[in-house]
Amino acid sequence: MYFADNEHAQNYEALMKLYNLTPGSDKQYEANIYIASYPAIFDGLNIEKIKTHEGGPLIFLHFDEYAEDHKPRVLTGSTTKLVEVGMSLYNGYQISLDGIFGSITNEEMLSVFLQACRIRSFSPIR
């Protein structure tokens, strides 16, 4: 499975453990967790304040009513679009692929996007 770096992999493991998931056990949550684990996104989460019964970790960055329990917004235009992708893969949140591809401007973020899609699909490449 693709990870941008070791920190991304470690963040993924920590969130999967927090949500009590194993790879492939819940593809919607896992895709959300995978994107939330990307270091530039993960930095905005307060992992001690995540309420796993309320949804995937990206909900705490995406919706303002949850933001008060987390760190100040650290998202850029590109990472905001990745959060939107994660929400879409989790619960069908409407996104524009044109907006996504217009904002994901480097190979690393494109690889994260593609891996999240693979996780959510029926046959992820691991």
FENTA-V715065 format. One record per residue. N is the residue number from 1. SS is DSSP state (alpha for helix, beta for strand, coil for the rest). BURIAL is 1 if it has 24 or more other C-alpha atoms within 12 Angstrom, else 0. D_FIRST is the distance of its C-alpha to the first C-alpha in whole Angstrom. Layout:
N | SS | BURIAL | D_FIRST
N | SS | BURIAL | D_FIRST
This chain:
1 | coil | 0 | 0
2 | coil | 1 | 4
3 | coil | 1 | 7
4 | coil | 1 | 10
5 | coil | 0 | 11
6 | alpha | 0 | 12
7 | alpha | 0 | 14
8 | alpha | 1 | 11
9 | alpha | 1 | 9
10 | alpha | 0 | 13
11 | alpha | 1 | 14
12 | alpha | 1 | 11
13 | alpha | 1 | 12
14 | alpha | 1 | 16
15 | alpha | 1 | 16
16 | alpha | 1 | 14
17 | alpha | 0 | 17
18 | alpha | 0 | 20
19 | coil | 1 | 19
20 | coil | 0 | 19
21 | coil | 0 | 16
22 | coil | 0 | 14
23 | coil | 1 | 10
24 | coil | 0 | 12
25 | coil | 0 | 15
26 | coil | 0 | 16
27 | alpha | 1 | 14
28 | alpha | 1 | 16
29 | alpha | 1 | 16
30 | alpha | 1 | 12
31 | alpha | 1 | 12
32 | alpha | 1 | 15
33 | alpha | 1 | 14
34 | alpha | 1 | 10
35 | alpha | 1 | 13
36 | alpha | 1 | 15
37 | alpha | 1 | 13
38 | coil | 1 | 13
39 | alpha | 1 | 16
40 | alpha | 1 | 19
41 | alpha | 1 | 19
42 | alpha | 1 | 18
43 | coil | 1 | 21
44 | coil | 1 | 23
45 | coil | 1 | 23
46 | coil | 1 | 25
47 | alpha | 1 | 23
48 | alpha | 0 | 26
49 | alpha | 0 | 28
50 | coil | 1 | 25
51 | coil | 0 | 27
52 | alpha | 0 | 24
53 | alpha | 0 | 26
54 | alpha | 0 | 27
55 | coil | 1 | 23
56 | coil | 1 | 20
57 | coil | 1 | 20
58 | coil | 1 | 20
59 | alpha | 1 | 24
60 | alpha | 1 | 25
61 | alpha | 1 | 24
62 | alpha | 1 | 25
63 | coil | 0 | 29
64 | alpha | 0 | 31
65 | alpha | 0 | 33
66 | alpha | 1 | 30
67 | alpha | 0 | 30
68 | coil | 0 | 33
69 | coil | 0 | 31
70 | coil | 1 | 28
71 | coil | 0 | 28
72 | coil | 0 | 30
73 | coil | 1 | 28
74 | coil | 0 | 26
75 | coil | 1 | 24
76 | coil | 0 | 25
77 | alpha | 0 | 25
78 | alpha | 1 | 22
79 | alpha | 1 | 20
80 | alpha | 1 | 23
81 | alpha | 1 | 21
82 | alpha | 1 | 18
83 | alpha | 1 | 19
84 | alpha | 1 | 21
85 | alpha | 1 | 18
86 | alpha | 1 | 17
87 | alpha | 1 | 20
88 | alpha | 1 | 20
89 | alpha | 1 | 17
90 | alpha | 1 | 19
91 | alpha | 0 | 22
92 | coil | 0 | 23
93 | coil | 0 | 25
94 | coil | 0 | 26
95 | coil | 0 | 24
96 | coil | 0 | 26
97 | alpha | 0 | 23
98 | alpha | 0 | 26
99 | alpha | 0 | 25
100 | alpha | 1 | 22
101 | alpha | 0 | 22
102 | alpha | 0 | 25
103 | alpha | 1 | 23
104 | coil | 1 | 20
105 | coil | 0 | 21
106 | coil | 0 | 19
107 | alpha | 0 | 16
108 | alpha | 0 | 13
109 | alpha | 1 | 14
110 | alpha | 1 | 14
111 | alpha | 0 | 10
112 | alpha | 1 | 10
113 | alpha | 1 | 12
114 | alpha | 1 | 11
115 | alpha | 1 | 7
116 | alpha | 1 | 10
117 | alpha | 1 | 12
118 | alpha | 1 | 9
119 | alpha | 1 | 9
120 | alpha | 1 | 13
121 | coil | 0 | 14
122 | coil | 0 | 15
123 | coil | 0 | 12
124 | coil | 0 | 9
125 | coil | 0 | 7
126 | coil | 0 | 4
